[in-house]
């Protein structure tokens, strides 16, 4: 079995870029579209992933800047067992806690704690600037992991979107090319049939 020389394979693959009698203007346009789509899919995907990761990291940093931990005291006995069917995956229950704000005012609110804690138990809760209890912000490692995962998910999605757009454009070009060939065949076909002995 003979193997096709590499130079022949390269010439066949790049036929749209070289001058030849069967190349049409639409072939050149399609070649440029394919090149642009691949560049956009690869570079745009990477860029979108990096931007998404930076935005996620900035959002985590902003959240950490707007909340702060405070020491609170359990104001009532926590339930001994979580309510059945409450969907608590970590086994914690809601209980009333009390803490003193930076201005000296006393605040109360609900926080999730493990069941069975007695009144007066100390715990740390996170509050926003209005003194409302909020969920704790992600730690540095968690924030980095979230940013990396977000970038890793956005990058291929953006690349696939660019690639799908290129496929749609190429499909329209193909339909247009087939229509042009059909029109040309309507003009050349009868003459070809006459030359080949067929009936026009």
GUPAZA-192291 format. One line per 2 residues: their letters; for each residue z, y, x of N, C-alpha, C. Coordinates in nm, 2 decimals. Last residue first. Layout:
N
a> Z:Y:X:Z:Y:X:Z:Y:X ~ ...
//
This chain:
200
xx> -2.49:1.67:-3.19:-2.42:1.80:-3.20:-2.38:1.82:-3.34 ~ -2.45:1.35:-3.07:-2.50:1.43:-3.18:-2.42:1.56:-3.18
xx> -2.51:1.28:-2.72:-2.44:1.27:-2.85:-2.50:1.36:-2.95 ~ -2.62:1.30:-2.48:-2.70:1.22:-2.57:-2.63:1.21:-2.70
xx> -2.50:1.48:-2.31:-2.47:1.34:-2.29:-2.54:1.25:-2.39 ~ -2.60:1.73:-2.40:-2.64:1.68:-2.27:-2.61:1.53:-2.25
xx> -2.48:1.74:-2.65:-2.62:1.73:-2.64:-2.67:1.68:-2.51 ~ -2.21:1.76:-2.57:-2.26:1.64:-2.65:-2.41:1.63:-2.65
xx> -2.22:2.00:-2.44:-2.18:1.88:-2.37:-2.23:1.76:-2.44 ~ -2.27:2.17:-2.65:-2.37:2.16:-2.54:-2.34:2.04:-2.46
xx> -2.04:2.14:-2.81:-2.17:2.10:-2.86:-2.27:2.09:-2.75 ~ -1.83:2.23:-2.62:-1.84:2.09:-2.67:-1.98:2.06:-2.72
xx> -1.82:2.50:-2.56:-1.88:2.41:-2.47:-1.91:2.28:-2.53 ~ -1.68:2.61:-2.79:-1.81:2.68:-2.74:-1.88:2.58:-2.65
xx> -1.47:2.45:-2.83:-1.56:2.48:-2.94:-1.69:2.54:-2.90 ~ -1.35:2.47:-2.58:-1.42:2.35:-2.62:-1.51:2.36:-2.74
xx> -1.23:2.72:-2.60:-1.34:2.70:-2.51:-1.42:2.57:-2.54 ~ -1.04:2.67:-2.80:-1.15:2.77:-2.83:-1.26:2.75:-2.73
xx> -0.88:2.49:-2.67:-0.95:2.45:-2.79:-1.07:2.54:-2.82 ~ -0.79:2.64:-2.46:-0.87:2.53:-2.43:-0.95:2.48:-2.55
xx> -0.63:2.82:-2.61:-0.74:2.87:-2.53:-0.84:2.76:-2.50 ~ -0.44:2.63:-2.71:-0.52:2.71:-2.81:-0.65:2.76:-2.73
xx> -0.32:2.55:-2.47:-0.39:2.46:-2.55:-0.48:2.52:-2.66 ~ -0.20:2.80:-2.40:-0.30:2.74:-2.32:-0.39:2.64:-2.39
xx> -0.01:2.83:-2.61:-0.12:2.93:-2.59:-0.23:2.87:-2.51 ~ 0.15:2.61:-2.56:0.08:2.62:-2.69:-0.04:2.72:-2.68
xx> 0.24:2.69:-2.30:0.16:2.57:-2.32:0.08:2.57:-2.45 ~ 0.39:2.92:-2.36:0.27:2.93:-2.28:0.18:2.80:-2.29
xx> 0.59:2.80:-2.51:0.50:2.90:-2.58:0.37:2.91:-2.49 ~ 0.71:2.65:-2.31:0.65:2.58:-2.43:0.56:2.67:-2.50
xx> 0.80:2.84:-2.14:0.70:2.75:-2.09:0.63:2.68:-2.21 ~ 1.00:2.95:-2.30:0.89:3.04:-2.26:0.77:2.95:-2.22
xx> 1.17:2.73:-2.32:1.11:2.79:-2.44:0.99:2.87:-2.41 ~ 1.25:2.70:-2.06:1.17:2.59:-2.12:1.11:2.64:-2.25
xx> 1.39:2.94:-2.01:1.27:2.91:-1.94:1.18:2.80:-2.00 ~ 1.61:2.89:-2.18:1.52:3.00:-2.21:1.39:2.98:-2.14
xx> 1.72:2.67:-2.04:1.67:2.65:-2.17:1.58:2.76:-2.22 ~ 1.80:2.80:-1.80:1.70:2.69:-1.79:1.64:2.67:-1.93
xx> 1.99:2.98:-1.90:1.87:3.03:-1.84:1.76:2.93:-1.83 ~ 2.17:2.78:-1.99:2.12:2.88:-2.09:1.99:2.94:-2.03
xx> 2.24:2.65:-1.76:2.17:2.58:-1.86:2.11:2.67:-1.96 ~ 2.38:2.86:-1.63:2.26:2.81:-1.57:2.18:2.73:-1.67
xx> 2.60:2.89:-1.80:2.51:3.00:-1.78:2.37:2.95:-1.72 ~ 2.71:2.64:-1.77:2.67:2.68:-1.90:2.57:2.80:-1.89
xx> 2.78:2.62:-1.50:2.67:2.54:-1.55:2.62:2.58:-1.69 ~ 2.98:2.85:-1.51:2.86:2.84:-1.42:2.75:2.75:-1.47
xx> 3.19:2.79:-1.69:3.09:2.90:-1.72:2.97:2.88:-1.64 ~ 3.34:2.59:-1.56:3.28:2.57:-1.69:3.17:2.67:-1.72
xx> 3.42:2.71:-1.32:3.35:2.58:-1.31:3.28:2.55:-1.45 ~ 3.56:2.93:-1.42:3.44:2.95:-1.34:3.35:2.82:-1.34
xx> 3.78:2.79:-1.54:3.69:2.87:-1.62:3.56:2.90:-1.55 ~ 3.89:2.66:-1.31:3.83:2.58:-1.42:3.74:2.66:-1.51
xx> 3.97:2.88:-1.17:3.87:2.79:-1.11:3.81:2.71:-1.22 ~ 4.16:3.00:-1.34:4.04:3.07:-1.30:3.93:2.98:-1.25
xx> 4.35:2.79:-1.37:4.27:2.83:-1.49:4.15:2.91:-1.45 ~ 4.43:2.78:-1.10:4.37:2.66:-1.16:4.29:2.70:-1.28
xx> 4.56:3.03:-1.08:4.44:3.00:-0.99:4.36:2.88:-1.05 ~ 4.76:3.00:-1.27:4.66:3.10:-1.29:4.53:3.07:-1.21
xx> 4.91:2.79:-1.15:4.84:2.77:-1.28:4.73:2.87:-1.31 ~ 4.99:2.92:-0.92:4.91:2.80:-0.91:4.84:2.78:-1.04
xx> 5.15:3.14:-1.04:5.03:3.16:-0.95:4.94:3.05:-0.93 ~ 5.20:3.05:-1.39:5.25:3.08:-1.25:5.12:3.10:-1.16
xx> 5.13:3.23:-1.69:5.11:3.12:-1.60:5.15:3.15:-1.46 ~ 5.42:3.37:-1.87:5.28:3.37:-1.81:5.26:3.26:-1.72
xx> 5.59:3.23:-2.16:5.59:3.27:-2.01:5.45:3.27:-1.96 ~ 5.56:3.40:-2.47:5.55:3.28:-2.39:5.54:3.32:-2.24
xx> 5.80:3.64:-2.57:5.66:3.59:-2.56:5.67:3.47:-2.47 ~ 6.01:3.85:-2.76:6.00:3.73:-2.68:5.85:3.68:-2.69
xx> 6.00:4.20:-2.73:5.97:4.08:-2.81:5.96:3.96:-2.72 ~ 6.02:4.44:-2.61:6.14:4.36:-2.62:6.12:4.24:-2.71
xx> 5.80:4.58:-2.55:5.86:4.61:-2.67:5.99:4.54:-2.70 ~ 5.70:4.46:-2.32:5.76:4.59:-2.31:5.83:4.64:-2.43
xx> 5.81:4.11:-2.37:5.71:4.21:-2.34:5.78:4.35:-2.33 ~ 6.00:3.85:-2.21:5.98:3.95:-2.31:5.87:4.05:-2.27
xx> 6.11:3.52:-2.17:6.02:3.62:-2.13:6.00:3.72:-2.24 ~ 6.44:3.39:-2.09:6.32:3.41:-2.18:6.24:3.52:-2.12
xx> 6.66:3.15:-1.96:6.57:3.26:-1.93:6.46:3.27:-2.03 ~ 7.00:3.09:-2.07:6.86:3.05:-2.04:6.78:3.17:-2.01
xx> 7.32:2.97:-2.11:7.24:3.07:-2.06:7.10:3.01:-2.04 ~ 7.52:2.89:-2.40:7.43:2.84:-2.29:7.34:2.95:-2.24
xx> 7.64:2.97:-2.63:7.68:3.04:-2.50:7.60:2.99:-2.38 ~ 7.65:2.66:-2.80:7.65:2.81:-2.81:7.70:2.86:-2.67
xx> 7.48:2.38:-2.63:7.59:2.45:-2.71:7.58:2.60:-2.71 ~ 7.19:2.19:-2.69:7.25:2.29:-2.61:7.36:2.36:-2.69
xx> 7.04:2.01:-2.86:7.18:1.98:-2.82:7.25:2.08:-2.73 ~ 6.70:2.03:-2.74:6.81:2.01:-2.84:6.94:1.98:-2.78
xx> 6.57:2.29:-2.54:6.59:2.15:-2.56:6.71:2.13:-2.65 ~ 6.41:2.57:-2.70:6.50:2.51:-2.60:6.51:2.36:-2.63
xx> 6.23:2.86:-2.78:6.23:2.71:-2.78:6.32:2.66:-2.67 ~ 6.38:3.13:-2.95:6.32:3.08:-2.83:6.32:2.92:-2.85
xx> 6.40:3.43:-3.15:6.39:3.28:-3.14:6.32:3.24:-3.02 ~ 6.64:3.70:-3.09:6.51:3.64:-3.12:6.51:3.49:-3.12
xx> 6.79:4.01:-3.04:6.80:3.87:-3.07:6.66:3.82:-3.11 ~ 6.94:4.26:-2.82:6.82:4.20:-2.89:6.85:4.06:-2.93
xx> 7.11:4.55:-2.75:7.12:4.41:-2.77:7.00:4.36:-2.86 ~ 7.04:4.80:-2.50:7.05:4.76:-2.64:7.04:4.61:-2.65
xx> 7.01:4.88:-2.24:7.14:4.85:-2.29:7.15:4.80:-2.43 ~ 6.76:4.91:-2.15:6.82:5.03:-2.20:6.96:5.01:-2.25
xx> 6.68:4.65:-2.10:6.70:4.74:-1.99:6.77:4.87:-2.03 ~ 6.87:4.44:-2.34:6.75:4.50:-2.28:6.79:4.60:-2.16
xx> 7.04:4.14:-2.35:7.06:4.29:-2.34:6.94:4.34:-2.27 ~ 7.00:3.88:-2.60:7.00:3.93:-2.46:7.01:4.08:-2.47
xx> 7.03:3.57:-2.77:7.06:3.71:-2.76:7.05:3.75:-2.62 ~ 6.85:3.33:-2.98:6.91:3.37:-2.85:6.94:3.52:-2.85
xx> 6.82:3.06:-3.20:6.84:3.20:-3.18:6.91:3.23:-3.05 ~ 6.57:2.81:-3.15:6.71:2.85:-3.17:6.72:3.00:-3.14
xx> 6.35:2.53:-3.20:6.37:2.68:-3.20:6.52:2.70:-3.22 ~ 6.32:2.26:-2.95:6.35:2.31:-3.09:6.36:2.47:-3.08
xx> 6.12:2.02:-2.77:6.21:2.14:-2.78:6.22:2.18:-2.92 ~ 5.95:1.81:-2.72:6.08:1.78:-2.77:6.17:1.90:-2.79
xx> 5.69:1.86:-2.65:5.78:1.86:-2.54:5.93:1.83:-2.59 ~ 5.55:1.86:-2.89:5.51:1.76:-2.79:5.61:1.75:-2.68
xx> 5.62:1.88:-3.21:5.67:1.93:-3.08:5.64:1.83:-2.97 ~ 5.56:1.83:-3.47:5.45:1.84:-3.37:5.49:1.90:-3.24
xx> 5.73:1.77:-3.67:5.71:1.91:-3.64:5.60:1.93:-3.53 ~ 5.81:1.52:-3.74:5.67:1.56:-3.78:5.65:1.71:-3.75
xx> 6.15:1.60:-3.77:6.05:1.49:-3.77:5.91:1.55:-3.82 ~ 6.29:1.84:-3.55:6.25:1.80:-3.69:6.14:1.70:-3.68
xx> 6.48:1.72:-3.27:6.37:1.80:-3.32:6.34:1.75:-3.46 ~ 6.84:1.71:-3.28:6.71:1.64:-3.26:6.60:1.73:-3.32
xx> 7.04:1.90:-3.28:7.05:1.78:-3.20:6.92:1.71:-3.18 ~ 6.96:2.25:-3.26:6.96:2.12:-3.33:6.97:2.00:-3.24
xx> 7.19:2.45:-3.08:7.05:2.40:-3.10:7.06:2.27:-3.17 ~ 7.42:2.68:-3.21:7.40:2.55:-3.16:7.25:2.51:-3.18
xx> 7.34:3.02:-3.13:7.38:2.92:-3.22:7.35:2.78:-3.16 ~ 7.27:3.18:-2.91:7.36:3.24:-3.02:7.40:3.14:-3.12
xx> 7.24:3.16:-2.57:7.22:3.09:-2.69:7.32:3.13:-2.80 ~ 7.15:3.44:-2.39:7.25:3.35:-2.43:7.22:3.29:-2.56
xx> 6.92:3.53:-2.12:6.96:3.53:-2.26:7.07:3.43:-2.28 ~ 6.77:3.73:-1.88:6.87:3.62:-1.90:6.92:3.64:-2.04
xx> 6.41:3.77:-1.87:6.55:3.82:-1.89:6.64:3.71:-1.92 ~ 6.10:3.83:-1.71:6.20:3.74:-1.75:6.34:3.81:-1.77
xx> 5.83:4.02:-1.85:5.93:4.00:-1.75:6.04:3.91:-1.80 ~ 5.49:4.14:-1.88:5.60:4.06:-1.93:5.70:4.04:-1.81
xx> 5.28:4.27:-1.75:5.33:4.32:-1.88:5.45:4.25:-1.94 ~ 5.20:4.13:-1.53:5.25:4.26:-1.51:5.32:4.32:-1.64
xx> 5.10:3.89:-1.63:5.23:3.88:-1.56:5.29:4.02:-1.54 ~ 4.87:4.00:-1.75:4.97:3.94:-1.84:5.11:3.94:-1.76
xx> 4.73:4.07:-1.52:4.77:4.18:-1.62:4.88:4.12:-1.71 ~ 4.69:3.82:-1.41:4.77:3.91:-1.34:4.82:4.03:-1.43
xx> 4.52:3.71:-1.61:4.65:3.64:-1.58:4.74:3.74:-1.51 ~ 4.30:3.88:-1.59:4.38:3.87:-1.72:4.52:3.81:-1.70
xx> 4.22:3.82:-1.33:4.27:3.95:-1.36:4.35:3.96:-1.49 ~ 4.14:3.55:-1.37:4.25:3.58:-1.28:4.30:3.72:-1.30
xx> 3.93:3.59:-1.55:4.04:3.51:-1.59:4.16:3.54:-1.50 ~ 3.76:3.75:-1.39:3.81:3.80:-1.51:3.93:3.73:-1.56
xx> 3.70:3.56:-1.19:3.77:3.68:-1.15:3.83:3.75:-1.28 ~ 3.57:3.36:-1.33:3.69:3.33:-1.26:3.77:3.45:-1.23
xx> 3.35:3.51:-1.42:3.44:3.45:-1.52:3.57:3.42:-1.45 ~ 3.22:3.56:-1.17:3.27:3.67:-1.25:3.37:3.62:-1.36
xx> 3.16:3.30:-1.09:3.25:3.38:-1.01:3.31:3.49:-1.09 ~ 2.98:3.22:-1.30:3.11:3.15:-1.28:3.21:3.23:-1.20
xx> 2.78:3.41:-1.27:2.85:3.41:-1.39:2.99:3.33:-1.37 ~ 2.69:3.33:-1.01:2.74:3.46:-1.03:2.83:3.47:-1.16
xx> 2.59:3.07:-1.07:2.70:3.09:-0.97:2.77:3.22:-0.99 ~ 2.40:3.13:-1.26:2.51:3.04:-1.29:2.62:3.06:-1.20
xx> 2.23:3.30:-1.11:2.29:3.35:-1.22:2.41:3.27:-1.27 ~ 2.13:3.11:-0.92:2.21:3.23:-0.88:2.29:3.29:-0.99
xx> 2.02:2.91:-1.10:2.11:2.88:-0.99:2.20:3.00:-0.95 ~ 1.88:3.04:-1.30:1.97:2.94:-1.33:2.07:2.91:-1.22
xx> 1.72:3.22:-1.14:1.82:3.27:-1.24:1.92:3.17:-1.28 ~ 1.57:3.03:-1.00:1.65:3.13:-0.93:1.76:3.18:-1.02
xx> 1.44:2.90:-1.22:1.53:2.83:-1.13:1.62:2.92:-1.05 ~ 1.30:3.12:-1.33:1.40:3.05:-1.41:1.50:2.97:-1.32
xx> 1.13:3.20:-1.12:1.23:3.29:-1.17:1.34:3.22:-1.25 ~ 0.97:2.96:-1.11:1.05:3.01:-0.99:1.16:3.10:-1.03
xx> 0.86:2.96:-1.36:0.94:2.85:-1.32:1.03:2.89:-1.20 ~ 0.72:3.20:-1.36:0.83:3.18:-1.45:0.92:3.07:-1.41
xx> 0.53:3.15:-1.16:0.63:3.25:-1.14:0.75:3.24:-1.23 ~ 0.39:2.94:-1.30:0.45:2.92:-1.17:0.56:3.02:-1.14
xx> 0.29:3.08:-1.52:0.39:2.98:-1.54:0.46:2.94:-1.41 ~ 0.11:3.25:-1.39:0.22:3.31:-1.47:0.33:3.20:-1.49
xx> -0.07:3.06:-1.30:0.01:3.15:-1.20:0.13:3.21:-1.27 ~ -0.16:2.96:-1.54:-0.10:2.87:-1.44:-0.01:2.95:-1.34
xx> -0.28:3.18:-1.66:-0.16:3.13:-1.72:-0.09:3.03:-1.63 ~ -0.51:3.20:-1.50:-0.41:3.30:-1.49:-0.28:3.25:-1.55
xx> -0.59:2.87:-1.37:-0.60:2.98:-1.46:-0.49:3.08:-1.44 ~ -0.76:2.65:-1.16:-0.64:2.73:-1.18:-0.67:2.85:-1.27
xx> -0.98:2.52:-1.09:-0.92:2.49:-1.22:-0.80:2.57:-1.25 ~ -1.06:2.60:-0.83:-1.15:2.63:-0.95:-1.08:2.60:-1.09
xx> -0.79:2.77:-0.66:-0.88:2.65:-0.68:-0.95:2.67:-0.81 ~ -0.55:2.90:-0.44:-0.68:2.93:-0.51:-0.75:2.79:-0.53
xx> -0.21:2.80:-0.51:-0.33:2.81:-0.42:-0.45:2.84:-0.51 ~ -0.02:2.78:-0.69:-0.01:2.89:-0.60:-0.13:2.91:-0.52
xx> -0.06:2.54:-0.83:-0.06:2.67:-0.91:-0.06:2.79:-0.82 ~ -0.02:2.34:-0.64:-0.15:2.38:-0.68:-0.16:2.51:-0.76
xx> 0.20:2.24:-0.51:0.19:2.39:-0.51:0.05:2.43:-0.56 ~ 0.17:1.97:-0.53:0.29:2.03:-0.60:0.27:2.18:-0.61
xx> -0.05:1.92:-0.37:-0.06:1.89:-0.51:0.05:1.96:-0.59 ~ 0.05:2.00:-0.12:-0.06:2.07:-0.18:-0.07:2.05:-0.33
xx> 0.24:1.80:-0.09:0.28:1.94:-0.10:0.17:2.03:-0.16 ~ 0.09:1.58:-0.07:0.18:1.59:-0.18:0.23:1.73:-0.20
xx> -0.05:1.64:0.16:-0.13:1.62:0.03:-0.03:1.64:-0.09 ~ 0.15:1.63:0.35:0.08:1.76:0.33:0.00:1.75:0.20
xx> 0.24:1.37:0.34:0.33:1.48:0.29:0.25:1.60:0.26 ~ 0.00:1.13:0.22:0.06:1.21:0.33:0.14:1.33:0.27
xx> 0.09:0.85:0.03:0.03:0.98:0.03:0.09:1.07:0.14 ~ 0.05:0.52:0.17:0.14:0.63:0.13:0.06:0.76:0.13
xx> -0.09:0.22:0.06:-0.10:0.34:0.14:-0.01:0.44:0.08 ~ 0.00:-0.12:0.09:0.00:0.00:0.00:0.00:0.12:0.09
//
